[in-house]
Amino acid sequence: MDEKLYPATWAQRTPDKPAFIMADSGLSVSYRELNERSNRVAQLLKSMGLEQGDGIAIFMENNDRFLEICWAAQRSGLYYTAISSRLTAPEVEYIVNDCGARAFFTSRAKAEVAGDLVGKLPAAERSFMVGGATGGYESFEDAVAAQPATAVDNETEGADMLYSSGTTGRPKGVRVPLPNKPAGTPNPLVGMVTILYGFSSDDVYLSPAPLYHAAPLRFTMSLLRLGATCIIMENFSAEQSLALIEKYRVTCSQWVPTMFVRMLKLEQGERDRHDTSSLRVAIHAAAPCPVAIKEQMIDWWGPVLYEYYGGTEGNGLTAIDSPQWLAHRGSVGSPLLGELHIVDDDGKELPTGETGMVYFGGGGKFEYHNAPEKTADAYNDQGWSTLGDVGYLDEDGYLYLTDRKAYMIITGGVNVYPQETENVLITHPGVVDVAVFGVPNEDFGEEVKAVVQPADVDSAGPELEEELLAFCRERLSAIKCPRSVDFEAELPRHPNGKLYKRLLKDRYWGNSNSRIV
């Protein structure tokens, strides 16, 4: 593709076409409006002196200003870091300061957390609030209204810089080199989704997930490059999702498996009364999908399900469509970007059918911002990189995942790393030792469980459990907190300091060969 693909192009071709529609309110933003709005934000950032390679941070729920801020950075050669709207103030503070954002954007809906950040973001020269400003923040609307709606000079391509949690508990910023190309130059993802899914300006795309996640953000930005219309759900609802597919004749969408579970649990009459026949592509990723759930979805929607495996790091990608999956049930696909290598603990490549660490070779390069040791740990001496997952290949080269990144929990498509939760709970005076891991949950795939060795065994019980849960909720976002706490007189920790967490996990998971259910 030689043409420029971004809102400015579609503002000329189809100015009145909806670029995106907010599901709850029905508010529609045209390509003309998106182009002008993102120009104003870009002018604001330029007036602050931001230059190519600088960064901004966005801490907001899904709202109608989110995408214009992203596009302002994307067309200005800037990095933009979208932050989970579920995080606590200390968690947001760490990410904003680590990425070095010179401008910070939040919303009135997040005012409580945002208020605790005032004075704690030294790199952010100005902080803006959407929907009415509170103390310490400038009105976003007033700031952009004062700017021209014309494009800044010498527009260049920017990039997202998103954070992927690490096994040490601290989030890791995934930073890729800027393209150093004119704004509107298609990135590799646009070419991939065009070839793989046939995306075009004729599509209507449903995005039911938070835009701060890598996949929803990147796919939505790609569909907007292509001139499609995106339906943005403020919050996921199984019933509303089906209604939106019917109302807008949605042609493509992206999901996580827990959403499939919720939709399948609707009354049969509720499922049947919505026409989903317009769907030709339903993509899912972010968490393993139980085989039985995927079979039911294909039976319901037809062979329109597409799955992929990859990470925020962009180091490799596998993909699989419905017919391929039915022939390789449980697989996450064959390589689309990079080649796959299964490696044992000694770094030796394993043959077909044997399980080991999954590495990509020949894919995209990445680094973890301000964490060279974590970057080095992700690569082996062959130059291959891993996301830390374990799996095997079949004779046809299809990948099957048999375990997670080291003890990572995936609950409802959200990655939770136990170490961060353990680091909080161990500071409680009543805790001597603690292990946090995922246990089965019918709706979310996994839920967070804590097993605690109490200082006083006689104190173990419902009262201490509730105290520990409250202690954790005060310090971490809810998604990272245990749903329940069990107690043990002594945890299985080796004298060398290693905790044999699997001995605990297996009590909850049983004797399965896979942690994926």
Secondary structure, DSSP 8 states (H G I E B T S, - for coil): --S--SHHHHHHHSTTSEEEEETTT--EEEHHHHHHHHHHHHHHHHHTT--TT-EEEEE--S-TTHHHHHHHHHTBT-EEEE--TT--HHHHHHHHHHHT-SEEEEEGGGHHHHHTTTT--TT-SEEEEETS--TT-EEHHHHHHTS-SS--TT-B--EE--EEE-TTSSEEEEE-----SBTT---HHHHHHHHHH---TT-EEEE-S-TTSHHHHHHHHHHHHTT-EEEE-SS--HHHHHHHHHHHT--EEEE-HHHHHHHHTS-HHHHHTS--TT--EEEE-SS---HHHHHHHHHHH-S-EEEEE--TT-S-EEEE-HHHHHHSTT--BEEEESEEEEE-TTS-B--TT--EEEEEESS---EETT-HHHHHHHB-TTS-EEEEEEEEE-TTS-EEEEE-STT-EEETTEEE-HHHHHHHHTTSTTEEEEEEEEEEETTTEEEEEEEEEESSGGG-SHHHHHHHHHHHHTTS-GGGS-SEEEE-SS--B-TTS-B-HHHHHHHHH-S-S-S--
